[in-house]
Every structure is written in structure tokens, then in C-alpha cells.
Amino acid sequence: MISTIKKLTLATSLGLMASSAMAGYDFNVGDDGKLSFGGYLKVDARYVNGDVGYRDFWIGTGTAQEESTSQFRIFANESRFNTKYVHGDVMGFIEMDFLGGGGNQVVSNSAHPRLRHAFIKYKDLTVGQTWTTFMNTSAIPETADFAGATVGLAFVRQGQIRYDIGGFQVSIENPESHGGDTANDDLPDVVARYNFKGDWGNVSISALGRRLNTLGGNSETAFGGSIAGRINTFGKDDLRFQFHQGEVGRYVGLGVTKDLIGEEVETTTSYLAAYRHYWTDTLRSTFLYGRIETDKSDADRSQWSVNLFQNLTPALAVGIEVGNFALDDQNVDSDYAQLSMRYAL
């Protein structure tokens, strides 16, 4: 039972989408337990113009259109809530948002909640659904567009069993032969990662190994690597970067390519660079560029953007962003402008 209830702190971090799983309100539960609630509310007004079809946020795929179109929307689906329970060495965490689809824009604009994270952590062991170990979340830029330049990101949440040993992490994760025979995915994906950290920032090096099953009944091995990080530069400024190369398939680019193209494993090269500059203690901008290219499907996608964010209060930020998303392999692109307001709970 709850013996003592006390609100300890209001989260003031308005940084990355990936780090927003921090809970904002803590309650003591019993003698050795703590229950936390957090998340954020985010409202976006988005305008897209060009010959790539409108999306609420860009991912690696898009619909090429014969003629240029324009669309404007206001939505709050990215808003999310999380709960964390800590008791001694055990921690359980669950988070959801409202990007699960459903609803309509005619009457209620309802949206289904979806599961983002659900995992248990015991000392150095993590079991459940969360970010893949292949992914360095600190290297995701601060953007109005959800995640920002996803063509250059490692970005996967899935079931896994992970063990941490100092700066080294190793995990077995849910397999998926995207574009192949998923019914015979009988071996987990294996990820190993080492993290270098200091006052200067952090850099991670990751390796990925998988067995993929083709529709023709063959099995193919796939290997890929990644280097990513966030480097502190001048004052509060930082440089964030990611580079991924090899047979990384679905782990990179949010749908740019499948793991298998016919009976062959796809090879991908993807990169992202983003610089965040603080004009004042609360006013900052991020300049970014990301690109991905593949060898079998010949995909070539890119995105750039620049934004300006201002904290109106420690927990409330407003920002504007302009940018461009291009299907370079199809010679089409769209410009976008987005106004966002986010309140951290």
C-alpha cells in the first residue's frame, strides 16, 4: 500500500524524443519502492508541399505523385505517457503513445494507443520490448518532425534479452526476415555494442548478426555495423552523428528497404549529422542532414531541416522547423514547415 505520497520533481528535460521516457512525478510505495509517472503532451501544426505525398512525419518511404500537392494538419498523436515501478534492484517500465492509427478527421479524430516500451530490468539484465541495442538514442537530434531525418537513423523497438557489463552490452533480439519467410525465423538476432563515455560526450560502436530466411527456402547470414554518438563542442552545443553500413536492413531507415530483395540480402549505407547550437540558455537550433542508399533496390533518400526551439517555462517549449524530404531515386521531393509545442509532464 502507499504509505507516503510525495511529489518530488517536475521533469524539465525537453530534449530528445528518445530520452523523454524520464518520469516526472515520483511516489514512495512502501519501504523500498517508488512509482513514477511521466511523458509529455505535444501538439503539431504541419504543412507539406511537393510531389512526395503528405505524412505526419517522414519515414524512409513515400508516395511519389505526378503533380505537386499541399496539405495542412494539426494533431497531437505523438503525446505519450509512461509508468515506472522500482523496488530494490528490480525496475518495470511501460510507455504508450497515440500513433497506433484509427479515428478520422470528420468527427472525433480518435486515435488508438500503442505500446512503445514494456520491459523489466534486474541489475544488469533487461528483458522485454525497448530500443534495440544496435541503437544509440543519444544520437537522435532534437526536431519537431518525429525523430527527424529517419533515413539516417537506426530505429527499432522490439523484444529482447540484454546484459550490460560495464560499457559493453550484448543482446539477443526478436528476428524478422523482412521480405522473406518469417515462418522459419528460428534464431534470434544478436547485437553487441560498446559505449565510450566521458565529459566530452559519448560514442558507441555496434555490430549486428542475423540469419534471414528467403521465400525460396534458403537461409542467408547478414552482418552490419554502426558508429554513433553525441560530442559536446562549445558551451551547451553538441554534434550528433550516426553511420551505418552493411546488411542492416530493417534496423535502419524506417522502411527504406527490406532485409531481402528476392533471394539476396540488401546492403545499406546510411548516415546522419546534426549540430545543435544554443543562441541563449533557452533558445537553440538544430541543423541536420541525413541520407541512405541501398545496392539491390537502388533506394536513395535524403532529408534536411533547420529549427528553432524556445523554452517558455522549464517544462514548456515551442519550436518551428522547415526542411525537405526527397526520394532522390525517383527525382521527387517535398518541403515542409512545422510548428510544435511540447509540455513535459
N, C-alpha and C positions, 0 to 999 in steps of 0.2 A: 504494500500500500504506500501511497505517497505520504511521507512523514513530514517533509519540509518542502515547500514550494517557493522558489525564489527566482525571479528573472535576473540573470546575471549580466547579459550583454546584448547589445544590438549590433548585428554584423555590419561592418562599414566597408567591406570589400566589394567594389563594383567592377572588378577586373574581368577575368576571362569567363566565358561560358563554362569552360571545363572545371574551373575552380569554384564555381558557385554552389557546389554541394555542401559548403560550410553551413552549419546550422546557426540560427540567430538567437534562439531562446533556449536556455538550459533549465531543467528542473531536477532537483535532487530526488532520487527514488530510493528509499530505504537507506541502509548504512553504506552501501558500496555501489550504488547505481546512479546513472544520470540519463535522463531522457531529453532529447534535443529536437527542436522543430526549426525549419528554415526554408530557404528558397528565395524566389523573387517574383514580382509581377512585372511584366514587360509588355508595352503597347507599341506597335509599329505602324507607321503610315508609309506605304511603299508605292513608288511609281516606276514603271518599266516601259521603255520604248525601244523597239528594234525588231529584228527578224528572227530572234530566238524567243519562243513562247514564254509568257509570264510564269514565274514561280514565286512563292512567298519567300523562298531563299534558294540560292543557286546550289545545285549539286553538279556532279560531273557530266550528267546527261542533259539534253534539252531538245526541244522540238523546233526544227528549222521551219520557217514559214516563208511562203512565196512573196508576201508583202509585209511591210513594216506595220506593227500594231502598237497601241498604247493601252496600258491598264493601270488602275489605281485601286489600292485596297487598304483598309485599316483592320488590324487583327491583334489578338492578344494570346494566341495559342502557345507561344513559347513559355509562358508563365509556368512555374514549377514549384512543387512542394516536396520536402523531404523530412524524414524522421530517422533519428539515430538513437540507439539504446546501448549504453556502455555499462557493463557490470564486471569489475575486475579486469581480467585480461581478454574478455570477450566483448566484441562490438558487432551490432547488427545495424544495417543501413538500408533504407528503401527510399526511392525517389520516383516521382511521376511528373509528366507534363501533359499538354493537351494537343500534341501534334499527331495524334492517332487517327485523325480523319473523322469522317461523318459530318452530319449537320448540313446546312445550306445557308445561302446568303439572302433568302427571301423573307424568312420569318425570324427564327430563333438563333441561327448561326451556331448551333450547338456543336461541340467537338468531343470526341471520345478521349478519355485519359489513356495514357500508355505507360508501360513500365520502362523506366530508364535503368535504374540500378536496383539490385536486391542481392546483398551479399553478407556473409558472416566473416569476421576476422578474429582469429585467435592467435595472439602473439604475432609470429611472423608468417602465419598461414592465412590465406584469403580464399574463400570458396563462395561461388555464386556468379551473378551477372554483373559485370562492370567493364570499364575500359580495358581493351586488350593490352597486354604487357608490351606489345610492339609499339605502343603509342606514348609519346611524351606530351602530356596535357599542358605543361607549362609553355610549350612552343606554339600554342594556338593564339593568334592575335586577338586583340580587343576590337570587335567590329559590331556594327548594327546588323548587318546581314548575318544570319545564324551561322556561326563558326568561321565564316569568311574564307574565301579562296579555297574551297574544299578540294579543288583539283590538286592542290599541293599537300593535302593532309593525309596522314594515317588516321583513320577514324572508324573504329569498330567497337561496339559493345557486345559482349557475348558471355556465355557460361564458361567458367574456367576454375582451375585449381592452381594457385600461385604460392610460391615460397620465396621469401626475401632473406638474403644472407648479406647483411651489410649493404653495400652498394650494388650487389648482384641480385637479380631476380630471374626465376625460371618458372615457366608455367606450361600446363597442358590445357588446350582450349578447344572449344566446340568446332568440329570440322564442317566444311561445306564446300563441295566441288561445284562451285557456281558455273553453270554452263555444261555440267557433266552429269554423271549418275550419282545422285545424292543417296540413293538407297543402299549403296555399298561403301559409304563413308564410315569405316570401322576403326580408324586410327585417329587420335586427336592431333590437332596442330600443336607444334612445340615452339615456344618462344623463349629466347634467352636475352637478357638485357643487362648492361652495366651502366651505372649512373655516376658521373663525376660531378661533385658539388663543392661550392666554396662561396666566399663573399663576392666573387666575380660573376656568379650565376650557376648554371648547370649545363651539362652536355650528356646525352645518352647515346649509346651505341646498341642497336638491337639486331638480332638475327632470327629468321623465321624459317621453319622447315615443315613441309606438309606432304601428304600423299593424296593425289587427286585421281578421281575415277572418271574415265571418259564414257560417253554414250556408246562407244564401240566395244566396251568391255575391257579396256586396257587401264593400267594404273601408271601414273606418272608422278615422279618426285618433283617438288618445287621448292626453291630456296630464294630468299631475298634478304636484303639488309637495309638498315636505316640509321641515319645520324641526325639528331635533332637537339635543340637547346634554346636557352634564353641567356643572353650575355648582357650584363649591366654595363652601360657605357658612361655617359656623363650625367651627373646629377641623378634624377629619377628615370632617365631614359633607358631603353633596352632594345636590343636586337634579337628577334626571334627567327629561327630558321628550321627548315626540315629538308632532308634529301633522302629519297627512297629509290632503290634500284633493284631490279631482279624480278623474280616470278611472284610478286606480291599480290597480284590480282585484286580481290575484293577488299583487301586491307587498306587500300589507298584510293582516294579519288571519289568516293561515294557514287559508285555506279558507272564510272567511265568505261570500264571493261569487265568482262567475266574472267574467271580463272582459266577457263579452257575455251579456245576458239576451234571448234571442231574437235579433232583429236590431238591438238597441240596446246602446250602451255603458253599463256601470254607472258610477254616480258614488258616491264613498265619502267619508265624513268619519270620521276616526279620531284618537284622542288617548290619551296615557298620561302620568301624572305619578307620580313615585316619589321619596320622600325617605328617605335613609339616614342614621341617627343613630348615632354611636359613644357607648355608655354608658361604656366604658373603652377602652383601647388595642386590646383584642382582642374585646370584646363589642359587637355592633351589631345594629340592627334596620332593616328597610326597610318603609315603609308605601306602598302603591301602589293606584292605581285606573286602569282602562283601559276604553274604550268605543269601539264602532264602529257606524255607521249607514249604510245604503245606500238609494238612491232607487228603483231599479227592483224589486229583490227585497224591499224593505222589511225587511231584516235589522236587528236591534237587539240587540247582545250586549254584555255587560259582565263585568268581573271585578275584585274587590278582594282584598287579602291583607295580612297583617302577619306578620313573622317575627322570630326571634331567633337569631343565629349567634354561636358562641364558638370561637375557636382554642384547641384543646387543646395543640398544638405549632405552630411556624411553618408546617408543611405539612399539618396535620390540623385540620379544622373540623367541628363538629357543629351542627345547627340544627333548629328546629321552626317550622312555618308553619301558619297557619289562614287560610281565605279562603272565597270564594263565587264561583261561576261561574253566570251567568244568561243564558238565551235569553229576553230581555225581550219579543221579538216573539211568543213562544209562551207567555209567562207561566209559565215553569218555571225552576227553579234547583236547584243542589246546593251543599252545604257540603263542605269538605274539610279534613283535617288531615294533615300530612306531616312525618315525621322523616327527616333526611338526615345522612349522614356522608360527607365527601369528603377524599381524600388526594391531594395534588398530587405528581406524580412529578417 
